[in-house]
């Protein structure tokens, strides 16, 4: 009798789970993980025989089962708090609420190839009397290495930066490692849950760039530092799914130059702002800056000169944009991952006077699109 009752309960629970999964609302995009979810795979005899169909169906089921987000956070809590794991899904669980991307292997060959591509491009610009600035920014895992779990040794990104700069002699190389180390002792310069610098870090980097190039250093009192949200959970949180993770604060440094522009052109969309408030209500709040990922963005300011800056970049440039428009009538942002045209022609056609490469070390080491600029 007891076996029969147990069997009925087991079958009932199993049927409830099946029904729940069947009727559970299906999503295309996961805000919590900031990624596209698997779709129902198309069946074919060939894909069934070679196993691709079953693997794809397994991915679909794993992405869409009922209460999935709750389960992921509960499982993460168990592994971190009960099993005392200091890593989850490729993310280190650091001290004081810090999360860090696990970096296993550095592609030295690709890193040096990227440096050679940039130096070749900078040499062409030098022949046209166009200066090429290069900002290679260390990641939080290096600057905040004291927050890492015990026995985790961070990659020596300062060594990487120096080696890259040794190969880009035609650039004006801006080394901001020492300044970031110094200022990071006073104020947080990186998000805890995301791979980007925050606005404080962007301010420090921009002023160090100005100091090393003889441009006007801007005083913090020239800005209104405004809190946008205290509810930001970034890319590291999306991977780690830590239950009760401390949330980040996003601020913006506002002044007349970056809040009162002529025009902002993002691919095919034109607005009158560097910033997009709509992103503050979704998971990807970092896209508030420069309207998220675009192949091209052109900011036309009210700065009255003919100086035009081209920034060839990764997403670290987005939060830097609030300062990069200080001295230029136009700032053009190009992402080599999404562009397929002649950069030299673009510079000529748009009257570019200055070029800047702006990357973080982790992305620069892996990036295979920089070669597209030559």
KALINJO-V356513 format. One record per residue. N is the residue number from 0. RES is the residue in one letter. D_FIRST is the distance of its C-alpha to the first C-alpha in whole Angstrom. Layout:
BEGIN
n res d_first
N RES D_FIRST
N RES D_FIRST
END
This chain:
BEGIN
n res d_first
0 X 0
1 X 4
2 X 5
3 X 5
4 X 6
5 X 9
6 X 10
7 X 11
8 X 12
9 X 14
10 X 15
11 X 17
12 X 18
13 X 20
14 X 21
15 X 23
16 X 24
17 X 26
18 X 27
19 X 29
20 X 30
21 X 31
22 X 33
23 X 34
24 X 38
25 X 40
26 X 43
27 X 46
28 X 47
29 X 45
30 X 47
31 X 45
32 X 46
33 X 49
34 X 48
35 X 48
36 X 44
37 X 43
38 X 43
39 X 42
40 X 43
41 X 45
42 X 43
43 X 46
44 X 45
45 X 47
46 X 45
47 X 42
48 X 43
49 X 45
50 X 42
51 X 44
52 X 42
53 X 38
54 X 40
55 X 41
56 X 38
57 X 36
58 X 39
59 X 39
60 X 35
61 X 35
62 X 38
63 X 36
64 X 33
65 X 32
66 X 33
67 X 35
68 X 38
69 X 35
70 X 33
71 X 37
72 X 38
73 X 35
74 X 35
75 X 39
76 X 38
77 X 36
78 X 38
79 X 41
80 X 40
81 X 37
82 X 38
83 X 42
84 X 43
85 X 47
86 X 46
87 X 44
88 X 44
89 X 48
90 X 49
91 X 50
92 X 49
93 X 52
94 X 53
95 X 54
96 X 52
97 X 54
98 X 52
99 X 54
100 X 54
101 X 53
102 X 56
103 X 55
104 X 58
105 X 62
106 X 63
107 X 67
108 X 69
109 X 67
110 X 68
111 X 72
112 X 72
113 X 71
114 X 74
115 X 77
116 X 76
117 X 77
118 X 80
119 X 81
120 X 80
121 X 82
122 X 85
123 X 86
124 X 85
125 X 88
126 X 90
127 X 90
128 X 90
129 X 87
130 X 85
131 X 82
132 X 79
133 X 76
134 X 74
135 X 71
136 X 68
137 X 66
138 X 63
139 X 61
140 X 59
141 X 63
142 X 64
143 X 61
144 X 61
145 X 61
146 X 57
147 X 56
148 X 53
149 X 54
150 X 55
151 X 55
152 X 59
153 X 60
154 X 62
155 X 66
156 X 67
157 X 70
158 X 71
159 X 70
160 X 72
161 X 75
162 X 75
163 X 74
164 X 77
165 X 79
166 X 79
167 X 79
168 X 83
169 X 84
170 X 82
171 X 82
172 X 79
173 X 78
174 X 76
175 X 74
176 X 72
177 X 74
178 X 74
179 X 70
180 X 70
181 X 72
182 X 71
183 X 67
184 X 68
185 X 69
186 X 67
187 X 64
188 X 65
189 X 62
190 X 58
191 X 56
192 X 53
193 X 55
194 X 57
195 X 61
196 X 63
197 X 63
198 X 67
199 X 68
200 X 68
201 X 69
202 X 72
203 X 73
204 X 73
205 X 75
206 X 78
207 X 78
208 X 79
209 X 81
210 X 83
211 X 83
212 X 84
213 X 87
214 X 85
215 X 85
216 X 82
217 X 81
218 X 80
219 X 77
220 X 79
221 X 79
222 X 76
223 X 73
224 X 70
225 X 68
226 X 64
227 X 62
228 X 58
229 X 56
230 X 53
231 X 54
232 X 51
233 X 53
234 X 52
235 X 51
236 X 48
237 X 47
238 X 46
239 X 45
240 X 43
241 X 43
242 X 41
243 X 44
244 X 47
245 X 50
246 X 52
247 X 55
248 X 58
249 X 61
250 X 64
251 X 67
252 X 71
253 X 73
254 X 77
255 X 79
256 X 79
257 X 75
258 X 75
259 X 78
260 X 78
261 X 79
262 X 77
263 X 73
264 X 73
265 X 69
266 X 69
267 X 69
268 X 69
269 X 72
270 X 71
271 X 74
272 X 71
273 X 70
274 X 67
275 X 64
276 X 62
277 X 60
278 X 58
279 X 57
280 X 55
281 X 53
282 X 51
283 X 54
284 X 57
285 X 59
286 X 60
287 X 62
288 X 65
289 X 67
290 X 64
291 X 62
292 X 62
293 X 65
294 X 67
295 X 70
296 X 71
297 X 75
298 X 76
299 X 79
300 X 80
301 X 83
302 X 85
303 X 88
304 X 89
305 X 88
306 X 86
307 X 83
308 X 80
309 X 78
310 X 74
311 X 73
312 X 69
313 X 66
314 X 64
315 X 65
316 X 68
317 X 66
318 X 66
319 X 70
320 X 71
321 X 72
322 X 75
323 X 76
324 X 78
325 X 80
326 X 83
327 X 82
328 X 83
329 X 80
330 X 77
331 X 76
332 X 72
333 X 71
334 X 68
335 X 69
336 X 65
337 X 66
338 X 69
339 X 71
340 X 75
341 X 78
342 X 78
343 X 82
344 X 83
345 X 80
346 X 82
347 X 86
348 X 85
349 X 83
350 X 86
351 X 84
352 X 86
353 X 83
354 X 80
355 X 77
356 X 74
357 X 71
358 X 68
359 X 66
360 X 65
361 X 62
362 X 62
363 X 66
364 X 65
365 X 62
366 X 64
367 X 65
368 X 67
369 X 70
370 X 72
371 X 72
372 X 75
373 X 77
END
